[in-house]
Amino acid sequence: MSDLEVIVEPGRQDIVVRRTFDAPRDVVFRAMTEPEHLARWWGLAETETVVDRLELRPGGTWRFVEKGPDGREDAFRGVFHDVVAPERFVQTFEYEGMPGHVAMETHALEEDGGRTRYTSVSVFQSVEDRDGMVRSGMETGLRQSLDALEELAGSLT
């Protein structure tokens, strides 16, 4: 059972996510940032994720496409603002289906005796944008993705 914690406080523009992975920090970082690994865990369980672009450096861009079994495609994109391997990366996040609604995400990884404590803070442009993300069902996709990341990181150890 995962220790996933999703913090959504009323009236705030952020979502804080915490989870511990049973794998070393460098392994979790690789799984989160290398295209061949990322495509295996990112997104919903029933979709296929295609990494269209992933330039892991400040100013580099990323774009992922989730392909559903019904042929539907949803694309997400952003720009990396800071990358300090294997400690953290900072990026923007935008769903192409709702352009202009951009969040700033900081993903931090802390080594904890062979395990990794992960903390993500997503800051939205408004409380309404943040609440819209929560209503979209993001927690289900987040849980599925992080469970798959846990499994993948374990296999890379």
ABEGO torsion letter per residue (X at the ends): XBABBBBBBBGBABBBBBBBBBBBAAAAAAAAABAAAAAAABEBAABBBBBABBBBBBGBBBBBBBBBAAGBBBBBBBBBABBBOAABBBBBBBBAABBGBBBBBBBBBBBBGGBBBBBBBBBBABAAAAAAAAAAGAAAAAAAAAAAAAAAAAAAX
